[in-house]
Amino acid sequence: MIVLESIKQLHSQIQAQPTRVIDDDLGIMDMSGYRFQFSFEYNSVAADAVVLLNITPYMMIPALKNTNQYFEFEMSLNFAVSPLMDNATYKRFVSAFKIKYDPNHKFSPRDFWNNFSEKIPKSVRHTSNLNPSTLSKVKPNLEEVAKIKFICFLPHGKNGKHVTKRNLEKTRLLLGEKAYVRCKNENISSCRGL
């Protein structure tokens, strides 16, 4: 197991300061709901990571930007992720992150998690308002579904808003059933663009 120490540190911040904050560089934190997201890059592929600490087991969800690729990984209560993936997930992951064969080093999920753990934000700046327009401009035209790509997640938490049925259906169409169920259960909107 690989312990994501930075997630552990952020969890301590969440417990110490139960408020919602946003950081333009690092992402959104819905601290009252124990979930947050941030952007990262791996192998020159941009992605958002959504961390859910309000469910058991915890979840780490990388979703690739400008694609419809989405992965879910369980995280233990001590913030550890498995260095293993089943064969189907491994193949999708290698393809999605454009990992090329290297005869001198076979890619291992441990490589990803070690790199990823360095990209987890150490802290966030506080601000009073959560403004969705800072995340993305959404063009919800289903006729253009082949051109629509995932941009980021918008966790609603205690902002009084709820994910809409229309957004959930688009999530199902673009990211699949697993993402649909997760977004529905956790009150998270997926944001898309052309």
KEMAR-713043 format. One record per atom (N, C-alpha, C, CB): x, y, z; residue in one letter. Coordinates in steps of 0.02 Angstrom, whole numbers, padded with zeros to 5 digits, always signed. Glycine has a CB too. Example, Ala and Ser with C-alpha at 12.3 -4.5 7.8 and 13.67 -1.06 7.14 Angstrom:
+00660-00284+00390A;+00615-00225+00390A;+00660-00165+00390A;+00565-00224+00452A;+00642-00112+00354S;+00684-00053+00357S;+00645+00002+00394S;+00704-00030+00286S;
This chain:
+00042-00059+00000M;+00000+00000+00000M;+00045+00063+00000M;-00048+00000+00062M;+00020+00114-00032I;+00056+00178-00036I;+00015+00230+00002I;+00068+00200-00110I;+00044+00258+00055V;+00009+00309+00094V;+00020+00377+00062V;+00035+00309+00169V;-00035+00412+00049L;-00033+00480+00020L;-00031+00530+00078L;-00095+00493-00027L;+00030+00546+00099E;+00040+00588+00158E;+00008+00657+00151E;+00114+00596+00172E;+00010+00686+00090S;-00019+00752+00081S;-00095+00752+00091S;-00003+00778+00011S;-00128+00697+00073I;-00200+00692+00086I;-00211+00691+00162I;-00230+00628+00052I;-00168+00655+00197K;-00173+00652+00270K;-00166+00723+00299K;-00119+00605+00299K;-00119+00762+00273Q;-00109+00831+00297Q;-00170+00875+00282Q;-00047+00861+00265Q;-00198+00868+00222L;-00257+00907+00205L;-00316+00887+00248L;-00274+00898+00131L;-00321+00824+00265H;-00375+00801+00309H;-00369+00835+00377H;-00373+00724+00317H;-00308+00843+00401S;-00298+00879+00465S;-00321+00951+00459S;-00223+00877+00485S;-00307+00984+00402Q;-00331+01052+00391Q;-00408+01053+00391Q;-00304+01079+00324Q;-00438+01005+00358I;-00511+01001+00354I;-00541+00997+00424I;-00533+00941+00311I;-00512+00955+00465Q;-00538+00947+00533Q;-00528+01011+00574Q;-00504+00888+00568Q;-00474+01046+00563A;-00459+01107+00601A;-00501+01166+00579A;-00386+01123+00596A;-00520+01167+00515Q;-00556+01225+00487Q;-00616+01201+00447Q;-00509+01268+00443Q;-00672+01186+00478P;-00729+01158+00442P;-00767+01211+00401P;-00776+01126+00491P;-00736+01233+00347T;-00767+01282+00303T;-00753+01263+00231T;-00742+01354+00317T;-00789+01295+00184R;-00778+01283+00113R;-00731+01337+00087R;-00846+01282+00074R;-00682+01318+00047V;-00635+01365+00019V;-00622+01348-00054V;-00569+01366+00058V;-00595+01397-00090I;-00574+01385-00159I;-00505+01414-00168I;-00624+01417-00210I;-00465+01382-00209D;-00399+01406-00227D;-00395+01404-00303D;-00342+01364-00193D;-00382+01461-00334D;-00382+01464-00407D;-00330+01417-00438D;-00369+01534-00431D;-00275+01406-00404D;-00223+01363-00431D;-00232+01290-00413D;-00155+01386-00407D;-00256+01278-00352L;-00258+01209-00327L;-00326+01176-00334L;-00238+01208-00256L;-00380+01212-00335G;-00445+01182-00343G;-00493+01202-00289G;-00438+01108-00345G;-00548+01165-00285I;-00601+01179-00238I;-00596+01132-00179I;-00671+01172-00271I;-00610+01158-00120M;-00614+01114-00062M;-00681+01126-00028M;-00555+01126-00013M;-00721+01076-00024D;-00783+01078+00014D;-00767+01045+00080D;-00843+01042-00024D;-00736+01084+00124M;-00709+01055+00186M;-00763+01029+00231M;-00667+01105+00222M;-00821+01061+00230S;-00874+01038+00275S;-00898+00968+00255S;-00933+01087+00275S;-00891+00949+00192G;-00911+00883+00169G;-00853+00836+00162G;-00946+00889+00103G;-00794+00858+00182Y;-00734+00816+00178Y;-00721+00790+00108Y;-00741+00758+00226Y;-00723+00835+00060R;-00705+00815-00008R;-00674+00876-00043R;-00766+00788-00048R;-00629+00862-00088F;-00597+00916-00124F;-00571+00890-00190F;-00540+00946-00083F;-00551+00937-00232Q;-00523+00918-00296Q;-00466+00965-00313Q;-00577+00921-00352Q;-00422+00941-00356F;-00367+00982-00380F;-00346+00955-00448F;-00307+00982-00331F;-00313+00996-00486S;-00289+00976-00552S;-00217+00951-00547S;-00293+01035-00603S;-00199+00905-00591F;-00131+00880-00593F;-00116+00856-00664F;-00120+00823-00542F;-00054+00844-00678E;-00032+00816-00742E;+00010+00755-00730E;+00008+00868-00782E;+00001+00705-00772Y;+00044+00647-00771Y;+00060+00628-00843Y;+00011+00587-00732Y;+00123+00623-00859N;+00144+00605-00926N;+00114+00654-00978N;+00123+00533-00942N;+00112+00718-00960S;+00085+00772-01001S;+00010+00765-01015S;+00121+00775-01067S;-00026+00727-00974V;-00098+00720-00980V;-00129+00756-00920V;-00120+00644-00982V;-00173+00805-00934A;-00205+00844-00882A;-00265+00807-00853A;-00228+00913-00909A;-00273+00811-00788A;-00328+00776-00754A;-00349+00814-00692A;-00308+00704-00736A;-00408+00799-00668D;-00432+00822-00604D;-00433+00762-00557D;-00503+00856-00609D;-00416+00774-00496A;-00422+00721-00445A;-00476+00744-00396A;-00353+00708-00408A;-00524+00701-00384V;-00575+00714-00334V;-00562+00666-00277V;-00648+00706-00362V;-00558+00693-00216V;-00545+00652-00157V;-00607+00655-00113V;-00482+00678-00118V;-00635+00597-00099L;-00696+00593-00058L;-00677+00561+00009L;-00752+00552-00094L;-00681+00602+00062L;-00665+00578+00129L;-00728+00572+00172L;-00615+00624+00162L;-00786+00581+00141N;-00848+00578+00178N;-00884+00511+00168N;-00894+00634+00157N;-00849+00462+00138I;-00876+00395+00129I;-00823+00345+00150I;-00900+00383+00056I;-00844+00283+00162T;-00796+00230+00179T;-00805+00173+00131T;-00807+00206+00253T;-00752+00148+00099P;-00685+00176+00104P;-00681+00243+00069P;-00634+00127+00073P;-00630+00282+00085Y;-00618+00345+00050Y;-00607+00329-00024Y;-00557+00383+00080Y;-00617+00380-00066M;-00608+00370-00138M;-00561+00422-00167M;-00676+00372-00174M;-00519+00400-00214M;-00476+00444-00253M;-00499+00435-00326M;-00398+00427-00244M;-00520+00489-00358I;-00550+00484-00424I;-00513+00529-00473I;-00624+00503-00422I;-00467+00502-00512P;-00437+00542-00566P;-00483+00540-00628P;-00366+00514-00584P;-00496+00599-00656A;-00535+00605-00718A;-00495+00648-00766A;-00606+00636-00704A;-00480+00621-00825L;-00439+00655-00873L;-00477+00711-00907L;-00412+00606-00924L;-00446+00770-00911K;-00477+00828-00943K;-00476+00818-01018K;-00441+00893-00924K;-00527+00847-01050N;-00534+00845-01123N;-00539+00774-01150N;-00475+00880-01155N;-00560+00728-01109T;-00574+00659-01129T;-00635+00637-01090T;-00512+00610-01117T;-00653+00577-01096N;-00707+00549-01055N;-00682+00491-01015N;-00767+00528-01100N;-00619+00495-00992Q;-00588+00442-00953Q;-00594+00459-00878Q;-00514+00434-00973Q;-00614+00409-00839Y;-00628+00417-00769Y;-00608+00353-00733Y;-00704+00433-00757Y;-00574+00360-00676F;-00553+00301-00636F;-00572+00312-00564F;-00476+00289-00643F;-00588+00258-00529E;-00601+00261-00457E;-00553+00214-00421E;-00675+00243-00440E;-00521+00239-00368F;-00476+00197-00328F;-00495+00205-00255F;-00402+00216-00340F;-00502+00149-00220E;-00516+00151-00149E;-00454+00173-00111E;-00541+00083-00124E;-00467+00211-00058M;-00413+00235-00015M;-00432+00216+00057M;-00401+00313-00022M;-00386+00185+00092S;-00401+00163+00160S;-00408+00222+00207S;-00345+00116+00186S;-00432+00209+00268L;-00441+00261+00317L;-00375+00292+00340L;-00478+00234+00377L;-00319+00259+00325N;-00254+00289+00339N;-00223+00319+00275N;-00205+00237+00371N;-00266+00331+00224F;-00248+00366+00162F;-00200+00327+00118F;-00217+00433+00179F;-00207+00261+00118A;-00165+00219+00076A;-00205+00193+00016A;-00137+00159+00117A;-00170+00191-00041V;-00199+00164-00102V;-00159+00102-00122V;-00200+00217-00160V;-00191+00058-00157S;-00158-00003-00178S;-00112+00012-00237S;-00209-00057-00197S;-00052-00018-00238P;-00008-00010-00295P;-00027-00057-00353P;+00065-00023-00275P;-00083-00092-00345L;-00104-00141-00396L;-00168-00118-00430L;-00114-00210-00365L;-00177-00138-00493M;-00239-00127-00530M;-00257-00192-00564M;-00231-00068-00583M;-00322-00204-00572D;-00341-00263-00611D;-00320-00252-00684D;-00419-00277-00606D;-00315-00305-00721N;-00288-00303-00789N;-00325-00254-00835N;-00289-00372-00819N;-00391-00254-00833A;-00431-00210-00876A;-00419-00137-00859A;-00505-00227-00870A;-00419-00121-00794T;-00407-00052-00772T;-00336-00031-00791T;-00418-00045-00696T;-00288-00075-00781Y;-00218-00061-00798Y;-00212-00042-00872Y;-00173-00122-00782Y;-00243-00081-00916K;-00239-00068-00988K;-00271-00001-01006K;-00272-00124-01028K;-00331+00012-00977R;-00364+00077-00989R;-00322+00135-00963R;-00434+00079-00957R;-00292+00125-00904F;-00252+00177-00872F;-00190+00193-00915F;-00230+00155-00802F;-00154+00142-00936V;-00095+00151-00978V;-00113+00187-01043V;-00061+00083-00993V;-00168+00168-01072S;-00190+00201-01134S;-00211+00273-01122S;-00249+00161-01165S;-00251+00285-01070A;-00276+00352-01055A;-00220+00401-01039A;-00325+00349-00997A;-00170+00379-01002F;-00114+00422-00983F;-00056+00419-01033F;-00090+00404-00913F;-00068+00387-01090K;-00019+00385-01145K;+00049+00360-01122K;-00012+00454-01177K;+00049+00307-01084I;+00111+00279-01058I;+00140+00232-01111I;+00100+00241-00991I;+00200+00246-01133K;+00233+00207-01186K;+00275+00152-01156K;+00276+00253-01230K;+00282+00099-01196Y;+00325+00043-01176Y;+00397+00066-01171Y;+00318-00016-01226Y;+00430+00046-01117D;+00501+00060-01107D;+00534-00006-01088D;+00513+00116-01051D;+00579-00033-01130P;+00609-00098-01115P;+00652-00096-01052P;+00651-00120-01173P;+00673-00037-01030N;+00715-00031-00971N;+00675-00023-00906N;+00761+00028-00978N;+00610-00009-00913H;+00569+00001-00853H;+00496-00012-00870H;+00578+00073-00824H;+00468-00064-00841K;+00397-00078-00852K;+00357-00033-00805K;+00381-00154-00839K;+00308+00002-00833F;+00265+00045-00793F;+00229+00005-00739F;+00214+00082-00837F;+00227+00034-00680S;+00191+00005-00624S;+00144+00059-00596S;+00240-00022-00569S;+00084+00042-00572P;+00042+00092-00540P;+00078+00128-00483P;-00021+00060-00514P;+00126+00095-00452R;+00166+00127-00400R;+00202+00190-00428R;+00218+00078-00371R;+00224+00186-00491D;+00256+00245-00523D;+00207+00304-00524D;+00278+00228-00596D;+00145+00290-00543F;+00094+00342-00545F;+00082+00371-00476F;+00029+00315-00575F;+00069+00327-00427W;+00052+00352-00359W;+00110+00391-00328W;+00033+00293-00314W;+00171+00369-00339N;+00228+00407-00312N;+00232+00476-00343N;+00294+00369-00325N;+00222+00481-00409N;+00221+00546-00443N;+00161+00587-00421N;+00221+00536-00519N;+00103+00556-00418F;+00042+00590-00399F;+00047+00620-00329F;-00017+00541-00403F;+00076+00583-00283S;+00080+00607-00214S;+00120+00672-00209S;+00112+00553-00169S;+00165+00683-00255E;+00203+00746-00256E;+00161+00804-00282E;+00266+00738-00300E;+00106+00791-00316K;+00065+00843-00346K;+00006+00863-00302K;+00040+00820-00413K;-00004+00829-00248I;-00060+00845-00203I;-00044+00911-00168I;-00072+00787-00151I;-00092+00958-00168P;-00078+01022-00136P;-00064+01014-00061P;-00137+01070-00146P;-00020+01056-00036K;-00003+01054+00035K;-00050+01096+00077K;+00069+01078+00045K;-00079+01149+00046S;-00125+01193+00082S;-00168+01230+00030S;-00087+01243+00128S;-00216+01268+00056V;-00259+01308+00013V;-00266+01378+00043V;-00329+01275+00004V;-00279+01426+00000R;-00295+01493+00023R;-00370+01497+00034R;-00270+01548-00028R;-00391+01536+00082H;-00462+01543+00097H;-00493+01600+00059H;-00473+01552+00172H;-00553+01591+00036T;-00593+01644+00006T;-00666+01629+00022T;-00581+01649-00072T;-00708+01679+00021S;-00776+01669+00046S;-00824+01638-00004S;-00803+01733+00069S;-00814+01647-00068N;-00864+01624-00116N;-00838+01570-00162N;-00888+01682-00157N;-00881+01524-00177L;-00867+01472-00226L;-00900+01493-00291L;-00892+01401-00202L;-00861+01508-00342N;-00888+01533-00404N;-00877+01483-00460N;-00856+01601-00422N;-00929+01448-00483P;-00921+01397-00534P;-00891+01423-00599P;-00987+01365-00549P;-00900+01488-00614S;-00873+01514-00677S;-00796+01513-00678S;-00897+01585-00688S;-00766+01508-00619T;-00693+01502-00619T;-00670+01433-00640T;-00666+01518-00549T;-00716+01385-00640L;-00698+01316-00658L;-00700+01305-00733L;-00744+01268-00624L;-00757+01322-00764S;-00764+01308-00835S;-00825+01342-00863S;-00767+01234-00848S;-00827+01346-00928K;-00887+01368-00963K;-00916+01306-00995K;-00871+01425-01017K;-00976+01290-00976V;-01007+01228-00999V;-01051+01241-01059V;-01048+01196-00942V;-01045+01198-01109K;-01087+01201-01168K;-01127+01137-01172K;-01045+01212-01234K;-01187+01136-01141P;-01224+01073-01133P;-01267+01054-01194P;-01268+01078-01073P;-01239+01048-01253N;-01277+01030-01312N;-01266+00956-01327N;-01255+01074-01374N;-01315+00915-01310L;-01307+00843-01318L;-01298+00820-01390L;-01366+00808-01288L;-01321+00860-01439E;-01311+00840-01508E;-01236+00841-01526E;-01349+00888-01555E;-01198+00877-01489E;-01126+00881-01500E;-01088+00834-01454E;-01102+00953-01489E;-01121+00781-01430V;-01092+00737-01379V;-01024+00709-01399V;-01140+00680-01364V;-01013+00696-01462A;-00948+00669-01483A;-00892+00720-01473A;-00951+00648-01557A;-00909+00784-01472K;-00859+00836-01464K;-00851+00857-01391K;-00877+00897-01506K;-00900+00840-01349I;-00899+00863-01279I;-00849+00821-01240I;-00970+00857-01248I;-00809+00855-01200K;-00758+00822-01160K;-00764+00844-01087K;-00687+00837-01187K;-00746+00801-01042F;-00745+00816-00970F;-00694+00871-00956F;-00729+00752-00929F;-00713+00919-00913I;-00666+00972-00893I;-00650+00966-00818I;-00697+01041-00908I;-00701+00962-00776C;-00687+00958-00704C;-00751+00937-00667C;-00660+01025-00676C;-00745+00926-00602F;-00802+00912-00559F;-00818+00974-00518F;-00789+00852-00514F;-00882+00982-00500L;-00904+01036-00456L;-00942+01005-00398L;-00948+01088-00495L;-00909+00994-00341P;-00943+00967-00282P;-00988+01020-00251P;-00893+00940-00231P;-01051+01003-00236H;-01097+01053-00210H;-01094+01060-00135H;-01167+01036-00231H;-01084+01006-00099G;-01077+01011-00026G;-01134+01051+00005G;-01012+01044-00008G;-01116+01101+00044K;-01167+01140+00080K;-01181+01206+00047K;-01144+01152+00151K;-01170+01212-00019N;-01185+01275-00053N;-01259+01282-00069N;-01144+01280-00118N;-01299+01232-00049G;-01371+01235-00059G;-01394+01212-00127G;-01394+01303-00047G;-01348+01196-00171K;-01366+01174-00239K;-01362+01098-00243K;-01320+01207-00291K;-01394+01072-00294H;-01395+01000-00304H;-01380+00984-00376H;-01462+00969-00282H;-01347+00929-00388V;-01335+00906-00456V;-01403+00893-00488V;-01290+00842-00457V;-01410+00913-00551T;-01474+00904-00586T;-01477+00837-00620T;-01485+00960-00636T;-01539+00814-00634K;-01548+00752-00670K;-01516+00757-00740K;-01624+00734-00677K;-01522+00815-00771R;-01493+00825-00837R;-01417+00818-00835R;-01512+00895-00865R;-01386+00847-00783N;-01313+00842-00776N;-01293+00769-00764N;-01288+00886-00719N;-01332+00734-00723L;-01316+00664-00709L;-01321+00622-00772L;-01363+00636-00656L;-01370+00635-00814E;-01377+00597-00876E;-01318+00610-00923E;-01444+00614-00911E;-01296+00673-00925K;-01238+00690-00966K;-01175+00656-00938K;-01228+00766-00970K;-01171+00654-00872T;-01114+00620-00840T;-01114+00547-00860T;-01118+00627-00763T;-01172+00515-00858R;-01177+00445-00878R;-01156+00435-00950R;-01249+00419-00867R;-01178+00479-00993L;-01161+00475-01064L;-01086+00483-01077L;-01200+00528-01103L;-01056+00532-01042L;-00986+00549-01056L;-00935+00508-01016L;-00975+00621-01041L;-00951+00494-00953L;-00901+00461-00910L;-00920+00390-00889L;-00891+00502-00848L;-00982+00370-00902G;-01002+00302-00887G;-01043+00295-00823G;-00942+00259-00882G;-01067+00234-00812E;-01112+00219-00757E;-01080+00230-00689E;-01136+00147-00763E;-01017+00211-00682K;-00983+00218-00618K;-00978+00292-00597K;-00912+00187-00622K;-00961+00335-00644A;-00957+00407-00630A;-01026+00435-00614A;-00925+00445-00690A;-01077+00412-00652Y;-01146+00433-00640Y;-01167+00418-00568Y;-01194+00399-00690Y;-01156+00357-00547V;-01176+00336-00479V;-01138+00376-00427V;-01163+00260-00469V;-01073+00385-00436R;-01033+00423-00388R;-01058+00495-00384R;-00958+00421-00407R;-01069+00528-00440C;-01092+00597-00440C;-01161+00604-00409C;-01093+00625-00512C;-01205+00557-00422K;-01272+00557-00393K;-01268+00550-00317K;-01316+00501-00424K;-01230+00501-00294N;-01225+00488-00222N;-01191+00543-00184N;-01189+00423-00211N;-01144+00578-00216E;-01103+00628-00181E;-01123+00700-00197E;-01031+00617-00197E;-01177+00710-00238N;-01200+00776-00256N;-01145+00817-00291N;-01226+00813-00194N;-01117+00787-00344I;-01063+00819-00382I;-01085+00827-00454I;-00998+00777-00377I;-01077+00886-00481S;-01090+00898-00552S;-01026+00887-00591S;-01118+00969-00565S;-01033+00860-00651S;-00974+00857-00696S;-00981+00914-00745S;-00969+00787-00733S;-00926+00949-00757C;-00926+01006-00803C;-00893+00984-00868C;-00889+01068-00772C;-00922+01006-00922R;-00898+00985-00988R;-00888+01046-01031R;-00947+00936-01021R;-00852+01037-01086G;-00843+01089-01136G;-00828+01057-01202G;-00787+01137-01115G;-00830+01098-01254L;-00816+01072-01321L;-00742+01079-01337L;-00857+01110-01374L;
